[in-house]
Amino acid sequence: MLVVEYKGFLTCHFLRVMKLDDFPKLKHLDGLAVLPCLEELEPWRMPSLESISGGPFRSLVKLVMVRLPCLGEVWMVVEKSMPDGEEGRGCSNCTPHLGQVLRVGAFVSNLDISLCPKLEVKPYLPLSLQHLELYRSNEKLLQLPCECSGSASSFFGFSHLKKLMLQGITRHVNFSELSEVSGTTNRGTRNGKRGTAFGMDFYHGRTKMFPVPVPRTAVTLELIQLPDCFQGLKSLQFLEVSDCSAIRMRHESLGELQSLQELTIRNCNSLTTLPQSMGHLTSLRSLILDSCSAISLLLESLGELHSLQELTVQSCRSLSSLPQSVVRLTSLQVLRISCCDAFHELPERLGELRSLRRFHIGGSRGLACLPESMCGLTSLEDLSIWECQASNLCRRG
């Protein structure tokens, strides 16, 4: 059966989970019925879908949207914020088209968006979010869509957000917008209040890494700078930035994440260093740097992370050493260094890491010897060394 448009839905008052998967010709998923008990809604693999609306879903907690390459503007409105008769107030950019609204309740905490390159959520993402995961999706999801809001970032009011994963974030730009973006890039400035974190680097290898058809009326640009959006995330505990191969600029607002406990940066091959402000992450317990091949040094501010318990650096092929300040990480229990081709030296005072229990290092053929101070690692329980210059490894020990 070929489904092109679907309006209305069977009334199932006690339905809690609804997953709609693989409707290749469906263009409009409108008029989803009132489902007062619905907690999870998941539209998957609808390559022709252009609109979605319905509700209210007062009990909705989790919304997952996967492989919806043609889905553009979606008005996601918390029901209590849009009482009858007020839909037409405010500026035109903040007013949805009648009937094209996805009405949710005030309990939406999990939002996962994957492979939706054109999707824009208006007027902004639900402020109740605690978990947000964006994979190969539009950078505009991270910004307020209307400048009349007076804010450059939709994260300003996200005081409940605890987990944020940004993977392969891009920007979908129409050809009509291309000259504006180009001019902004050439000036080296940000575009007004909202700004742009993108250069004119087109998204290469689309067929391999972005297996979603994109109309020829637009191009996809790569993220080259982390958005200036962290200062409002007072509750954020987990942050992962991955598969953003063009990122080369880090934002100092990262240091304002006072509640951050885990930070992972993976497959960001143009990133050369971390922000100096990282030393302000006083709650950070785990730092993972994986496959960031352009990072050649770590700043001395790393030694200010007094709560850090685990440090993993792998496949950072330009990194030659750890900063001497690493010996001030008095809480560090796990240290892993692997497949860092240029790595050749450990801090002389490494033995001052009295809490270190596990130390793994390998794939660093330039490392000729261990520091003599390692005999002071009195808490060490697990030592693993491989693919180093073993013949000279213990010359100082």
C-alpha positions as CSV (number, residue, x, y, z in Angstrom):
1,M,0.0,0.0,0.0
2,L,1.4,3.4,-1.0
3,V,0.9,6.0,1.7
4,V,1.5,9.6,0.5
5,E,-0.4,11.5,3.1
6,Y,-1.8,10.5,6.5
7,K,-4.2,12.5,8.5
8,G,-5.7,11.4,11.7
9,F,-4.9,8.3,13.7
10,L,-6.8,5.6,15.5
11,T,-7.6,6.7,19.0
12,C,-5.6,4.7,21.4
13,H,-6.0,6.4,24.8
14,F,-3.5,4.2,26.6
15,L,-0.8,4.0,23.9
16,R,2.6,4.7,25.5
17,V,5.1,4.1,22.7
18,M,4.6,4.7,18.9
19,K,7.3,4.0,16.3
20,L,6.6,4.6,12.7
21,D,9.3,3.2,10.4
22,D,10.0,2.9,6.7
23,F,7.3,4.9,4.8
24,P,9.3,5.9,1.7
25,K,6.5,7.8,0.0
26,L,4.8,9.5,3.0
27,K,5.0,13.3,2.6
28,H,2.7,14.6,5.3
29,L,2.3,13.1,8.8
30,D,-0.4,15.5,10.0
31,G,-3.2,15.3,12.5
32,L,-1.7,12.8,14.9
33,A,-4.5,12.1,17.4
34,V,-4.6,13.2,21.0
35,L,-2.7,10.5,22.8
36,P,-2.7,11.5,26.5
37,C,-0.5,8.6,27.6
38,L,2.0,8.7,24.8
39,E,5.6,8.8,26.3
40,E,7.7,8.0,23.2
41,L,7.2,9.0,19.6
42,E,9.7,7.8,16.9
43,P,9.3,8.6,13.2
44,W,12.0,6.7,11.3
45,R,13.1,6.4,7.7
46,M,10.7,8.6,5.8
47,P,12.7,10.1,3.0
48,S,9.8,12.0,1.5
49,L,8.3,13.4,4.7
50,E,7.8,17.2,4.5
51,S,5.6,18.0,7.5
52,I,4.5,16.5,10.9
53,S,1.9,17.8,13.3
54,G,-0.6,16.7,15.9
55,G,-1.1,16.3,19.6
56,P,-1.2,17.5,22.2
57,F,1.0,14.8,23.7
58,R,0.9,15.9,27.3
59,S,2.9,12.9,28.6
60,L,5.6,12.8,25.9
61,V,9.0,12.3,27.4
62,K,11.1,11.0,24.4
63,L,11.1,12.1,20.8
64,V,13.4,10.4,18.2
65,M,13.6,11.5,14.6
66,V,15.8,9.5,12.3
67,R,16.4,9.7,8.5
68,L,14.0,12.4,7.6
69,P,16.0,14.2,4.9
70,C,13.2,16.4,3.5
71,L,11.6,17.5,6.8
72,G,12.2,21.2,7.2
73,E,10.4,23.5,9.6
74,V,8.6,21.9,12.5
75,W,6.7,23.9,15.1
76,M,7.1,22.2,18.4
77,V,5.0,24.1,20.9
78,V,4.6,23.3,24.6
79,E,0.8,23.3,25.0
80,K,0.6,25.6,27.9
81,S,2.7,28.3,26.2
82,M,0.2,28.7,23.3
83,P,-3.3,29.2,24.7
84,D,-6.2,29.6,22.3
85,G,-6.4,32.9,20.6
86,E,-2.7,33.7,21.0
87,E,-1.3,31.9,17.9
88,G,-1.3,35.1,15.9
89,R,0.5,37.3,18.3
90,G,4.2,38.3,18.0
91,C,6.2,38.7,14.9
92,S,5.5,36.7,11.8
93,N,8.6,34.6,12.2
94,C,7.4,33.3,15.6
95,T,3.9,32.4,14.4
96,P,3.4,28.8,13.0
97,H,1.0,28.1,10.2
98,L,-2.3,27.0,11.6
99,G,-2.6,23.2,11.8
100,Q,1.2,22.7,11.3
101,V,2.1,22.4,15.0
102,L,3.4,19.4,17.0
103,R,2.0,20.1,20.5
104,V,3.9,18.6,23.3
105,G,3.7,18.8,27.1
106,A,6.1,20.1,29.6
107,F,7.9,16.8,30.2
108,V,9.9,16.3,27.0
109,S,13.3,15.4,28.4
110,N,15.0,13.3,25.6
111,L,15.4,14.4,22.0
112,D,17.4,12.5,19.5
113,I,17.7,13.8,15.9
114,S,19.7,11.8,13.4
115,L,20.2,12.4,9.7
116,C,17.8,15.3,9.4
117,P,19.9,17.8,7.5
118,K,17.1,20.4,6.8
119,L,15.2,20.1,10.1
120,E,14.6,23.4,12.1
121,V,12.6,23.3,15.3
122,K,10.6,26.5,16.0
123,P,10.3,28.6,18.0
124,Y,13.0,26.7,19.9
125,L,13.7,23.3,21.4
126,P,11.7,22.4,24.5
127,L,13.3,24.0,27.6
128,S,12.6,20.8,29.6
129,L,15.3,18.8,27.7
130,Q,17.7,16.8,29.8
131,H,19.2,14.8,26.9
132,L,19.9,16.1,23.5
133,E,21.6,14.1,20.7
134,L,22.2,15.6,17.2
135,Y,23.8,13.4,14.6
136,R,24.4,14.6,11.0
137,S,21.8,17.3,11.5
138,N,21.4,21.0,11.1
139,E,23.4,23.6,13.1
140,K,20.3,25.8,13.2
141,L,18.8,23.5,15.8
142,L,21.4,25.1,18.2
143,Q,20.2,28.6,17.6
144,L,17.0,30.6,18.1
145,P,15.3,30.9,14.7
146,C,14.3,34.5,15.2
147,E,16.4,37.4,16.1
148,C,13.5,39.1,17.9
149,S,14.2,36.8,20.8
150,G,17.3,38.9,21.6
151,S,19.5,35.9,22.2
152,A,22.1,34.3,20.0
153,S,21.6,30.8,21.3
154,S,18.6,28.6,22.2
155,F,20.7,27.0,25.0
156,F,20.5,30.2,27.1
157,G,17.4,28.8,29.0
158,F,18.3,25.2,29.0
159,S,19.0,24.9,32.7
160,H,17.9,21.3,32.9
161,L,20.1,19.9,30.1
162,K,22.5,17.2,31.4
163,K,23.7,15.4,28.4
164,L,24.6,16.9,25.0
165,M,26.0,14.9,22.0
166,L,27.0,16.8,18.8
167,Q,28.0,14.5,16.0
168,G,28.7,15.6,12.5
169,I,26.8,18.9,12.8
170,T,26.4,20.7,9.5
171,R,24.6,23.6,8.1
172,H,22.1,23.3,5.3
173,V,22.2,26.4,3.1
174,N,20.1,27.3,0.1
175,F,21.9,28.7,-3.0
176,S,20.1,32.0,-2.3
177,E,21.9,32.2,1.1
178,L,25.3,31.1,-0.2
179,S,26.6,34.6,-1.1
180,E,25.7,35.9,2.4
181,V,27.6,33.0,4.0
182,S,30.5,33.5,1.7
183,G,30.7,37.2,2.5
184,T,30.6,36.6,6.2
185,T,33.4,34.1,5.9
186,N,35.6,36.4,3.9
187,R,35.2,39.2,6.4
188,G,36.1,36.9,9.2
189,T,33.3,38.2,11.4
190,R,30.1,36.8,12.8
191,N,26.9,37.5,11.1
192,G,25.1,39.9,13.4
193,K,23.7,38.6,16.7
194,R,23.3,35.0,15.6
195,G,26.6,34.7,13.8
196,T,27.9,31.7,11.9
197,A,30.4,29.0,12.8
198,F,30.8,27.8,9.3
199,G,33.3,28.4,6.5
200,M,33.0,27.7,2.8
201,D,34.2,24.2,3.2
202,F,31.7,22.0,1.4
203,Y,30.8,18.6,2.9
204,H,33.1,16.2,1.1
205,G,32.4,12.5,0.9
206,R,28.7,12.9,1.2
207,T,27.9,9.6,-0.4
208,K,30.0,7.7,2.2
209,M,29.4,9.7,5.4
210,F,26.0,11.3,4.7
211,P,23.9,8.7,3.0
212,V,20.8,10.9,2.8
213,P,19.6,12.5,-0.4
214,V,19.8,16.4,-0.3
215,P,18.1,18.5,-2.9
216,R,20.3,20.2,-5.4
217,T,18.9,23.6,-4.5
218,A,21.2,23.6,-1.4
219,V,24.6,22.7,-0.1
220,T,25.8,21.4,3.2
221,L,28.6,23.3,5.0
222,E,30.8,21.9,7.8
223,L,31.1,23.2,11.3
224,I,34.5,24.9,11.8
225,Q,33.9,26.3,15.3
226,L,32.0,25.1,18.3
227,P,28.8,27.2,18.8
228,D,28.9,29.9,21.5
229,C,26.2,28.2,23.4
230,F,27.7,26.8,26.6
231,Q,27.2,29.6,29.1
232,G,23.6,28.7,29.8
233,L,24.1,25.0,30.4
234,K,24.5,25.1,34.1
235,S,23.4,21.5,34.7
236,L,25.3,19.8,31.8
237,Q,27.2,16.8,33.0
238,F,28.1,15.0,29.8
239,L,29.3,16.5,26.5
240,E,30.5,14.7,23.4
241,V,31.6,16.4,20.2
242,S,32.5,14.0,17.4
243,D,32.8,13.6,13.7
244,C,33.2,17.3,13.1
245,S,36.3,17.0,11.0
246,A,36.5,20.7,10.0
247,I,36.3,22.1,13.6
248,R,39.6,24.0,14.1
249,M,38.4,26.7,16.6
250,R,37.4,26.0,20.2
251,H,35.2,28.3,22.2
252,E,36.3,29.6,25.6
253,S,32.7,29.4,26.9
254,L,33.4,25.7,27.3
255,G,35.0,26.5,30.6
256,E,31.7,27.8,32.0
257,L,30.3,24.3,32.3
258,Q,30.8,24.0,36.0
259,S,28.7,20.8,36.4
260,L,30.4,19.0,33.5
261,Q,31.7,15.5,34.6
262,E,32.5,13.8,31.2
263,L,34.0,15.4,28.1
264,T,34.6,13.4,24.9
265,I,36.1,14.9,21.7
266,R,36.3,12.4,18.9
267,N,37.2,12.5,15.2
268,C,37.8,16.2,15.1
269,N,40.8,16.1,12.8
270,S,41.3,19.8,12.3
271,L,41.2,20.8,16.0
272,T,44.7,21.9,17.0
273,T,44.3,22.5,20.8
274,L,41.7,22.8,23.6
275,P,40.5,26.1,25.1
276,Q,42.5,27.6,28.0
277,S,39.3,27.9,29.9
278,M,39.2,24.1,30.4
279,G,41.1,24.6,33.6
280,H,37.8,25.9,35.1
281,L,36.0,22.6,34.7
282,T,36.3,21.8,38.4
283,S,33.8,19.0,38.3
284,L,35.3,17.1,35.3
285,R,36.0,13.5,36.0
286,S,36.7,12.0,32.6
287,L,38.4,13.5,29.6
288,I,38.7,11.5,26.3
289,L,40.5,12.8,23.2
290,D,40.2,10.3,20.4
291,S,41.3,10.6,16.8
292,C,42.1,14.3,16.9
293,S,45.1,14.1,14.7
294,A,46.0,17.8,14.6
295,I,46.3,18.3,18.4
296,S,50.0,18.7,19.0
297,L,50.0,19.9,22.6
298,L,47.8,20.1,25.6
299,L,47.8,23.3,27.6
300,E,49.2,23.6,31.1
301,S,45.7,24.5,32.3
302,L,45.0,20.7,32.2
303,G,46.7,20.5,35.6
304,E,43.9,22.5,37.1
305,L,41.4,19.7,36.7
306,H,41.6,18.5,40.3
307,S,38.6,16.2,40.1
308,L,39.8,14.4,37.0
309,Q,39.9,10.6,37.5
310,E,40.4,9.4,34.0
311,L,42.4,10.8,31.1
312,T,42.4,8.9,27.7
313,V,44.4,10.1,24.7
314,Q,44.3,7.9,21.7
315,S,45.1,8.3,18.0
316,C,46.2,11.9,18.4
317,R,49.1,11.4,16.1
318,S,50.6,14.8,16.4
319,L,50.8,14.9,20.2
320,S,54.4,14.7,21.4
321,S,54.0,14.9,25.2
322,L,51.8,15.6,28.1
323,P,52.1,19.0,29.9
324,Q,54.2,19.0,33.0
325,S,51.2,20.2,34.9
326,V,49.6,16.8,34.6
327,V,51.4,15.8,37.8
328,R,49.0,18.1,39.7
329,L,46.1,15.8,38.9
330,T,45.9,14.4,42.4
331,S,42.6,12.5,41.7
332,L,43.8,10.8,38.5
333,Q,43.3,7.0,38.7
334,V,43.4,6.0,35.0
335,L,45.8,7.2,32.4
336,R,45.7,5.8,28.8
337,I,47.9,6.9,25.9
338,S,47.7,4.9,22.7
339,C,48.5,5.2,19.0
340,C,50.0,8.7,19.3
341,D,52.8,8.4,16.8
342,A,54.7,11.5,17.8
343,F,54.5,10.9,21.5
344,H,58.1,10.5,22.9
345,E,58.2,11.9,26.4
346,L,56.4,11.5,29.8
347,P,56.6,14.2,32.5
348,E,59.7,13.7,34.7
349,R,57.6,13.9,37.9
350,L,54.9,11.4,36.8
351,G,55.5,9.5,40.0
352,E,53.7,12.2,41.9
353,L,50.4,10.8,40.7
354,R,49.8,9.0,44.0
355,S,46.2,8.0,43.1
356,L,47.1,6.4,39.7
357,R,45.9,2.8,39.6
358,R,45.9,2.0,35.9
359,F,48.5,3.2,33.4
360,H,48.3,2.0,29.8
361,I,50.7,3.3,27.1
362,G,51.3,1.9,23.6
363,G,51.7,2.6,19.9
364,S,54.2,5.3,20.7
365,R,57.4,4.1,19.1
366,G,59.2,7.3,19.9
367,L,59.0,6.7,23.7
368,A,62.4,5.5,24.6
369,C,62.2,5.3,28.4
370,L,60.1,5.8,31.5
371,P,60.8,8.5,34.1
372,E,62.6,7.4,37.1
373,S,59.9,8.8,39.4
374,M,57.5,6.1,38.4
375,C,58.7,4.1,41.3
376,G,56.6,6.5,43.4
377,L,53.3,5.3,41.9
378,T,52.4,3.5,45.1
379,S,48.8,2.9,44.1
380,L,49.5,1.4,40.7
381,E,47.8,-1.9,40.1
382,D,47.7,-2.2,36.3
383,L,50.6,-1.3,34.0
384,S,50.5,-2.1,30.3
385,I,53.2,-1.1,27.8
386,W,53.3,-2.1,24.2
387,E,54.8,-1.1,20.9
388,C,57.4,1.3,22.4
389,Q,61.2,1.1,22.1
390,A,61.3,-1.7,24.6
391,S,65.1,-2.1,24.4
392,N,65.6,1.3,26.1
393,L,62.3,1.5,28.0
394,C,63.6,1.1,31.5
395,R,66.9,2.8,31.2
396,R,66.0,5.4,33.8
397,G,64.1,3.0,36.0
